[in-house]
């Protein structure tokens, strides 16, 4: 052990103590009622069983993206962690050995020896890698990315990331640009294999009957995007009276708020409003998708997909899920977290948010999307095989 380890640990412990009052306050909110007690107080969050293959993914999208890997790991060895409530709801479907990842300082008491630790994308926690490695695990960063927007901030803390990467045995990056940036931050043994979100795209869990008329799906929308979509749909509806719109907010805690907003807008224009959890017929003019796991089924029957998370500076979402069905995809400009995915898809229409209504008014001008880039999972699968 070295001086950096002791200083980092002391700083993490001090930060934990200072944050305790705020953590207790935030734990009262529905959004964090499970994750904060589990992550910061180990409430109903026992350690993972020993000597398994452990994959950590931050959120819902990443938790779904690891399915091509979890399918190839023996059920008795599979260990999964996440940091968000929606992520946990996804991983618990894959194995009972699913947990919230505790805050770093608690890992001293919580982390048990594992064969392999694979961490998704940009979850760079020093003590996570250090303790896992010290207790016998091979440590690997998979689907690693370093977008152009975030890179300057990481460079300012290059001294820290060099220490973190010194605890990572191998890195599998999405693009050559990611590889170069990660290496400048201190990463070694970096290979480019593409984005694993292309490797095994989620398939529909059931077949939905497509309603008559043009079906527009606004998927994974964020704060500020739903009013924009409704305004654009109004322009389309004036030209295509049979057009229908489904809106699927990214975060479940916003369902109530967005439902109230849609209801008000529909009354204003004399449109029929429907909540999908109440009526799954898709016969209304505007339908709120207020349940998880349905978006892929809706993409399969949609004519046009307005992909959320990019009309506001969120970073975008996985366009491959819609592109596999040949949907006409419209995205905003702020897709900086999804550049590799977007580069591997043809036919996505990128617009400024002010221009969304004008573009949607002319659906015949939009191109159908198609996927032209895949990922190579073999290097990661070899990592798994080597520890079995």
C-alpha positions in Angstrom: 0.0 0.0 0.0 1.1 3.6 -0.6 0.6 7.1 0.6 -2.0 7.8 -2.2 -4.1 4.8 -1.0 -4.2 6.2 2.6 -4.9 9.8 1.5 -7.7 8.7 -0.9 -9.3 6.5 1.7 -9.2 9.2 4.3 -10.7 11.7 1.9 -13.5 9.2 1.0 -14.2 8.6 4.6 -14.4 12.3 5.4 -16.7 13.0 2.4 -19.0 10.2 3.7 -19.2 11.7 7.1 -19.9 15.2 5.8 -22.6 13.8 3.4 -24.5 11.8 6.0 -27.2 14.4 6.8 -27.9 15.0 3.1 -28.0 11.3 2.4 -30.6 10.8 5.1 -32.7 13.6 3.7 -32.5 12.3 0.1 -33.3 8.8 1.2 -36.9 10.1 2.0 -37.4 10.8 -1.7 -39.1 8.0 -3.7 -36.4 8.1 -6.4 -33.7 7.2 -3.9 -35.7 5.3 -1.3 -34.0 2.0 -2.2 -30.6 3.0 -3.6 -29.4 5.4 -0.9 -30.1 3.0 2.1 -28.5 0.1 0.2 -25.5 2.0 -1.1 -24.6 4.2 1.8 -25.9 2.2 4.8 -25.8 -1.4 3.4 -29.5 -1.7 4.2 -30.7 -5.1 2.8 -27.6 -5.1 0.7 -25.5 -8.2 1.7 -22.2 -8.9 0.0 -22.1 -10.9 -3.2 -21.2 -14.6 -2.9 -17.5 -15.3 -3.3 -15.5 -16.4 -6.3 -17.9 -15.3 -9.1 -17.7 -13.3 -12.2 -18.8 -9.8 -11.3 -20.1 -7.1 -13.7 -20.9 -3.6 -12.6 -23.1 -1.4 -14.7 -24.3 2.1 -13.6 -27.8 2.4 -15.0 -30.7 0.8 -16.7 -29.3 1.1 -20.3 -26.0 -0.4 -19.3 -27.6 -3.1 -17.3 -29.5 -4.2 -20.4 -26.4 -3.9 -22.6 -24.5 -6.6 -20.6 -27.1 -9.3 -21.4 -24.9 -10.8 -24.2 -22.2 -11.4 -21.6 -24.4 -12.6 -18.7 -25.9 -15.2 -21.0 -22.5 -16.7 -21.4 -21.6 -16.9 -17.7 -22.7 -19.9 -15.6 -25.7 -18.9 -13.4 -23.8 -20.1 -10.3 -21.0 -17.6 -11.0 -22.9 -14.5 -12.2 -22.7 -11.5 -9.9 -24.2 -8.1 -10.8 -24.2 -4.6 -9.3 -25.6 -1.2 -10.2 -26.0 2.2 -8.7 -29.5 3.2 -9.7 -33.0 1.9 -8.9 -33.9 1.3 -12.5 -30.6 -0.4 -13.1 -31.3 -2.7 -10.1 -34.7 -3.6 -11.4 -33.1 -4.8 -14.6 -30.1 -6.8 -13.1 -32.3 -8.6 -10.5 -34.1 -10.1 -13.5 -30.8 -11.7 -14.6 -29.6 -13.2 -11.3 -30.5 -13.3 -7.6 -26.9 -12.3 -7.0 -27.7 -8.7 -7.8 -26.8 -5.8 -5.5 -26.5 -2.1 -5.3 -22.8 -1.1 -5.3 -21.9 0.4 -2.0 -20.1 3.7 -1.6 -16.4 3.2 -1.8 -15.4 3.4 1.8 -18.0 0.6 2.7 -16.3 -1.7 0.2 -13.7 -2.6 2.8 -16.4 -4.5 4.8 -18.6 -5.5 1.8 -16.4 -6.7 -1.0 -15.6 -10.4 -1.1 -13.0 -12.2 -3.3 -14.1 -12.7 -6.9 -12.5 -14.3 -10.0 -13.1 -11.4 -12.4 -14.5 -7.8 -12.1 -15.8 -6.2 -15.3 -16.9 -2.5 -15.0 -19.0 -0.9 -17.7 -18.0 2.3 -19.5 -16.8 5.1 -17.2 -17.4 3.9 -13.6 -13.8 4.7 -12.5 -13.7 4.2 -8.7 -10.3 3.7 -7.3 -11.2 1.6 -4.2 -13.4 -0.6 -6.3 -10.6 -1.6 -8.6 -8.0 -1.6 -5.8 -9.8 -3.8 -3.4 -11.2 -6.2 -6.0 -7.7 -6.7 -7.4 -6.0 -7.0 -4.0 -8.6 -9.7 -3.1 -7.8 -11.8 -6.2 -9.9 -10.5 -9.1 -8.7 -9.7 -12.5 -10.0 -6.2 -13.2 -11.3 -5.1 -16.6 -13.0 -2.0 -17.9 -15.4 -2.9 -20.8 -17.3 -0.8 -23.3 -15.0 2.0 -22.2 -15.6 5.5 -23.5 -14.2 9.0 -23.0 -16.3 11.5 -24.9 -14.9 14.7 -26.3 -17.1 16.8 -24.0 -15.9 15.2 -20.8 -12.3 14.7 -21.7 -10.9 18.1 -20.8 -12.3 17.7 -17.3 -10.7 14.3 -16.9 -7.4 15.7 -18.1 -7.4 18.2 -15.2 -7.4 15.2 -12.9 -4.9 13.1 -14.9 -2.9 12.4 -11.7 -5.9 10.7 -10.2 -6.9 8.6 -13.2 -3.3 7.4 -13.6 -3.7 5.9 -10.1 -7.0 4.4 -11.0 -5.9 2.8 -14.2 -2.9 1.4 -12.5 -5.4 -1.0 -10.8 -7.1 -2.0 -14.1 -5.6 -5.0 -15.9 -7.2 -4.5 -19.3 -9.5 -2.0 -21.1 -11.8 -2.7 -24.0 -12.7 0.6 -25.7 -15.6 1.5 -28.0 -13.6 3.6 -30.6 -10.1 4.5 -31.5 -10.7 8.0 -30.2 -11.7 6.6 -26.8 -8.5 4.5 -26.8 -6.3 7.5 -27.4 -7.9 9.6 -24.7 -7.9 6.7 -22.2 -4.3 6.0 -22.8 -3.4 9.7 -22.2 -5.2 9.3 -18.9 -2.9 6.4 -18.0 -4.8 3.3 -19.3 -2.7 0.4 -20.5 -3.6 -2.8 -22.4 -6.3 -1.0 -24.3 -8.1 -2.7 -27.3 -10.8 -1.3 -29.5 -13.7 -3.8 -29.9 -16.7 -1.5 -30.7 -19.8 -0.8 -28.6 -21.3 -3.9 -27.0 -24.7 -2.3 -27.3 -24.5 -3.4 -31.0 -23.6 -7.0 -30.1 -27.0 -8.4 -29.0 -29.8 -5.9 -29.3 -32.8 -6.4 -27.2 -35.7 -8.1 -29.0 -39.4 -7.5 -28.4 -40.9 -9.4 -25.5 -44.3 -9.5 -27.2 -46.0 -8.5 -30.4 -48.2 -5.4 -30.3 -50.9 -4.6 -32.8 -50.0 -1.5 -34.8 -52.8 1.0 -34.8 -54.0 2.7 -38.0 -52.2 5.8 -39.1 -48.7 7.1 -38.6 -47.3 6.0 -35.2 -44.7 8.3 -33.7 -42.8 7.1 -30.6 -40.9 9.6 -28.4 -38.5 7.3 -26.5 -36.5 7.9 -23.3 -37.5 11.6 -23.0 -36.1 13.9 -20.4 -37.1 17.1 -18.7 -38.0 19.8 -21.2 -38.4 17.4 -24.2 -42.0 16.3 -23.8 -43.4 19.8 -24.5 -41.2 20.0 -27.5 -42.5 16.7 -28.8 -46.1 17.6 -28.2 -45.7 20.9 -30.1 -44.1 19.1 -33.0 -46.8 16.4 -33.0 -49.5 19.2 -33.2 -47.9 20.3 -36.5 -48.0 16.7 -37.8 -51.5 16.1 -36.6 -52.9 19.0 -38.6 -51.6 17.3 -41.7 -52.1 13.6 -40.7 -55.3 13.4 -38.5 -54.8 9.7 -38.0 -51.3 10.1 -36.6 -50.7 8.8 -33.0 -48.0 9.6 -30.5 -46.6 7.5 -27.7 -44.3 9.2 -25.1 -42.0 7.1 -22.9 -40.2 9.2 -20.3 -36.8 7.9 -19.3 -37.4 8.1 -15.5 -40.4 6.5 -13.8 -40.7 9.2 -11.1 -41.7 11.6 -13.9 -44.7 9.6 -15.1 -47.2 11.5 -12.9 -46.0 14.9 -13.9 -45.8 14.1 -17.6 -49.2 12.5 -17.5 -50.8 15.6 -16.1 -49.0 17.8 -18.8 -50.2 15.5 -21.6 -53.7 15.4 -20.3 -53.9 19.2 -20.3 -52.5 19.4 -23.8 -54.9 16.8 -25.1 -57.9 18.6 -23.7 -56.8 21.8 -25.3 -56.7 20.2 -28.7 -59.6 17.8 -28.2 -57.3 14.8 -28.5 -57.9 11.5 -26.7 -55.3 10.7 -24.0 -54.5 7.3 -22.7 -52.2 5.8 -20.0 -50.7 2.5 -21.2 -50.8 1.0 -17.8 -54.6 1.4 -17.9 -55.3 0.7 -21.6 -52.9 -1.1 -23.9 -54.9 -0.7 -27.1 -52.9 2.2 -28.5 -56.1 3.7 -29.9 -55.8 7.2 -28.4 -54.2 10.2 -30.0 -51.5 10.4 -27.4 -50.4 7.6 -25.1 -48.2 7.8 -22.1 -46.0 4.7 -21.6 -46.0 4.6 -17.8 -44.3 1.3 -17.3 -40.8 -0.1 -17.9 -39.8 -2.7 -20.4 -42.3 -1.7 -23.2 -40.2 0.6 -25.3 -38.6 -2.1 -27.5 -42.0 -3.5 -28.2 -43.2 -0.1 -29.3 -40.1 0.6 -31.5 -41.0 -2.6 -33.4 -44.2 -1.1 -34.7 -43.3 2.6 -34.9 -43.0 4.5 -38.1 -41.0 7.4 -36.6 -38.9 7.4 -33.4 -38.0 10.7 -31.7 -35.1 9.7 -29.6 -35.0 11.5 -26.3 -32.0 12.7 -24.3 -30.5 14.7 -27.1 -32.8 17.7 -27.5 -31.5 18.8 -24.0 -27.8 18.3 -23.1 -28.2 14.8 -21.6 -26.0 12.9 -24.0 -28.5 10.8 -26.0 -29.6 7.2 -25.8 -29.1 4.0 -27.7 -30.4 4.4 -31.3 -29.6 0.8 -32.2 -32.7 -0.4 -30.4 -34.9 1.5 -32.9 -32.7 1.2 -35.9 -32.9 -2.6 -35.9 -36.5 -2.2 -37.0 -35.7 0.3 -39.7 -37.6 3.1 -38.0 -37.2 6.7 -39.2 -35.2 8.2 -36.4 -35.1 11.9 -35.4 -32.5 13.0 -32.8 -31.4 16.3 -31.3 -27.8 17.5 -31.4 -26.7 16.6 -27.9 -25.9 12.9 -28.4 -22.3 13.2 -27.2 -22.5 10.0 -25.1 -23.7 8.0 -28.1 -21.4 9.1 -30.9 -20.1 5.6 -31.6 -23.7 4.2 -31.8 -24.8 7.0 -34.0 -21.7 6.6 -36.3 -22.7 2.9 -36.8 -26.2 3.7 -38.0 -27.3 5.2 -41.3 -30.4 7.3 -41.7 -30.6 9.2 -38.4 -31.9 12.8 -38.9 -30.2 15.2 -36.5 -32.1 18.5 -35.9 -32.0 21.5 -33.7 -34.8 21.4 -31.2 -36.4 24.5 -32.8 -36.6 22.6 -36.1 -38.3 19.4 -34.8 -41.8 20.5 -35.7 -40.9 21.4 -39.3 -39.1 18.1 -39.8 -41.9 16.0 -38.3 -44.4 17.8 -40.6 -42.7 16.0 -43.6 -42.3 12.4 -42.6 -41.9 11.4 -46.3 -38.6 13.2 -46.4 -37.1 11.1 -43.5 -34.9 8.2 -44.3 -35.3 4.7 -42.8 -32.5 3.8 -40.4 -30.2 0.8 -40.7 -27.3 -0.6 -38.7 -23.9 -0.9 -40.5 -21.5 -1.5 -37.6 -21.2 -4.4 -35.2 -19.1 -5.1 -32.1 -16.6 -7.9 -31.4 -17.4 -9.6 -28.0 -14.7 -12.3 -28.4 -11.9 -10.5 -26.4 -14.3 -10.1 -23.4 -15.6 -13.6 -23.7 -12.0 -14.8 -23.6 -11.6 -12.9 -20.3 -14.5 -14.8 -18.9 -13.3 -18.2 -20.2 -9.8 -17.6 -18.7 -11.2 -17.5 -15.2 -13.7 -20.4 -15.5 
